[in-house]
Amino acid sequence: MDHRTVEDVIIEFLAEHQHGTTPAELRRQIQERGEDMPIDSQLAVEVVVRVQNHFGVRLPTTAETAHYLRSVSGFAARVQALVEEAEGSAAGGREGA
């Protein structure tokens, strides 16, 4: 899975809350305004939960995670890293069996 795929999922979830805005339009808006996440804290929690469920990962509740949530790109990078860690652990567990 690549970074763009994770970003696409995040942007799709965000666009669902901006009635009348398509994911493509939202991506363009984000690119024009900068990478900041266009959400409030309540929506952030909802999007985090949906992303965690979608990718099967858990973001720890830490200052580092809060930092990653400042931008779509940072959030996507953290989720991608967690997915890759989980895949690596799963592969390692199968090899040792």
One Martini backbone bead per residue (centre of mass of N, CA, C, O) as a GRO file, in nm:
protein
   97
    1MET     BB    1   0.098   0.035   0.021
    2ASP     BB    2   0.044   0.367  -0.034
    3HIS     BB    3   0.023   0.694   0.046
    4ARG     BB    4  -0.212   0.774  -0.145
    5THR     BB    5  -0.418   0.567  -0.047
    6VAL     BB    6  -0.442   0.676   0.239
    7GLU     BB    7  -0.524   0.961   0.163
    8ASP     BB    8  -0.782   0.887   0.012
    9VAL     BB    9  -0.934   0.777   0.255
   10ILE     BB   10  -0.924   1.027   0.431
   11ILE     BB   11  -1.060   1.219   0.225
   12GLU     BB   12  -1.321   1.064   0.199
   13PHE     BB   13  -1.410   1.092   0.495
   14LEU     BB   14  -1.406   1.403   0.496
   15ALA     BB   15  -1.608   1.455   0.256
   16GLU     BB   16  -1.864   1.337   0.395
   17HIS     BB   17  -1.872   1.616   0.587
   18GLN     BB   18  -1.881   1.782   0.302
   19HIS     BB   19  -2.130   1.877   0.159
   20GLY     BB   20  -2.068   1.867  -0.192
   21THR     BB   21  -1.782   1.731  -0.156
   22THR     BB   22  -1.533   1.599  -0.313
   23PRO     BB   23  -1.240   1.445  -0.293
   24ALA     BB   24  -1.106   1.612  -0.520
   25GLU     BB   25  -1.179   1.891  -0.406
   26LEU     BB   26  -1.046   1.854  -0.130
   27ARG     BB   27  -0.761   1.808  -0.228
   28ARG     BB   28  -0.735   2.082  -0.365
   29GLN     BB   29  -0.783   2.253  -0.111
   30ILE     BB   30  -0.546   2.144   0.051
   31GLN     BB   31  -0.325   2.226  -0.151
   32GLU     BB   32  -0.391   2.534  -0.139
   33ARG     BB   33  -0.375   2.560   0.196
   34GLY     BB   34  -0.241   2.304   0.268
   35GLU     BB   35  -0.196   2.027   0.499
   36ASP     BB   36  -0.411   2.084   0.676
   37MET     BB   37  -0.657   1.982   0.866
   38PRO     BB   38  -1.018   2.020   0.791
   39ILE     BB   39  -1.072   1.997   1.126
   40ASP     BB   40  -1.210   1.903   1.410
   41SER     BB   41  -1.191   1.716   1.694
   42GLN     BB   42  -1.445   1.544   1.650
   43LEU     BB   43  -1.381   1.455   1.358
   44ALA     BB   44  -1.106   1.335   1.416
   45VAL     BB   45  -1.204   1.097   1.580
   46GLU     BB   46  -1.379   0.969   1.362
   47VAL     BB   47  -1.157   0.934   1.149
   48VAL     BB   48  -0.964   0.764   1.313
   49VAL     BB   49  -1.154   0.526   1.358
   50ARG     BB   50  -1.205   0.463   1.058
   51VAL     BB   51  -0.911   0.418   0.980
   52GLN     BB   52  -0.847   0.195   1.175
   53ASN     BB   53  -1.064  -0.002   1.070
   54HIS     BB   54  -0.978  -0.010   0.771
   55PHE     BB   55  -0.655  -0.093   0.844
   56GLY     BB   56  -0.606  -0.241   1.128
   57VAL     BB   57  -0.527  -0.009   1.335
   58ARG     BB   58  -0.347   0.166   1.610
   59LEU     BB   59  -0.344   0.473   1.755
   60PRO     BB   60  -0.174   0.627   1.971
   61THR     BB   61  -0.205   0.824   2.268
   62THR     BB   62  -0.007   1.085   2.158
   63ALA     BB   63   0.186   1.345   2.071
   64GLU     BB   64   0.277   1.222   1.805
   65THR     BB   65  -0.003   1.174   1.689
   66ALA     BB   66  -0.098   1.466   1.701
   67HIS     BB   67   0.110   1.565   1.500
   68TYR     BB   68   0.011   1.390   1.255
   69LEU     BB   69  -0.291   1.529   1.261
   70ARG     BB   70  -0.222   1.809   1.115
   71SER     BB   71  -0.202   1.621   0.853
   72VAL     BB   72  -0.268   1.424   0.593
   73SER     BB   73   0.019   1.327   0.535
   74GLY     BB   74   0.101   1.253   0.826
   75PHE     BB   75  -0.127   1.057   0.879
   76ALA     BB   76  -0.065   0.866   0.644
   77ALA     BB   77   0.224   0.793   0.730
   78ARG     BB   78   0.148   0.662   1.001
   79VAL     BB   79  -0.045   0.449   0.895
   80GLN     BB   80   0.150   0.314   0.701
   81ALA     BB   81   0.354   0.229   0.918
   82LEU     BB   82   0.157   0.049   1.080
   83VAL     BB   83   0.091  -0.145   0.852
   84GLU     BB   84   0.382  -0.239   0.799
   85GLU     BB   85   0.432  -0.347   1.082
   86ALA     BB   86   0.201  -0.554   1.083
   87GLU     BB   87   0.298  -0.711   0.833
   88GLY     BB   88   0.576  -0.783   0.948
   89SER     BB   89   0.473  -0.940   1.195
   90ALA     BB   90   0.304  -1.148   1.040
   91ALA     BB   91   0.538  -1.262   0.870
   92GLY     BB   92   0.720  -1.342   1.109
   93GLY     BB   93   0.514  -1.542   1.239
   94ARG     BB   94   0.500  -1.739   0.993
   95GLU     BB   95   0.804  -1.812   0.972
   96GLY     BB   96   0.818  -1.933   1.279
   97ALA     BB   97   0.594  -2.179   1.235
   0.00000   0.00000   0.00000
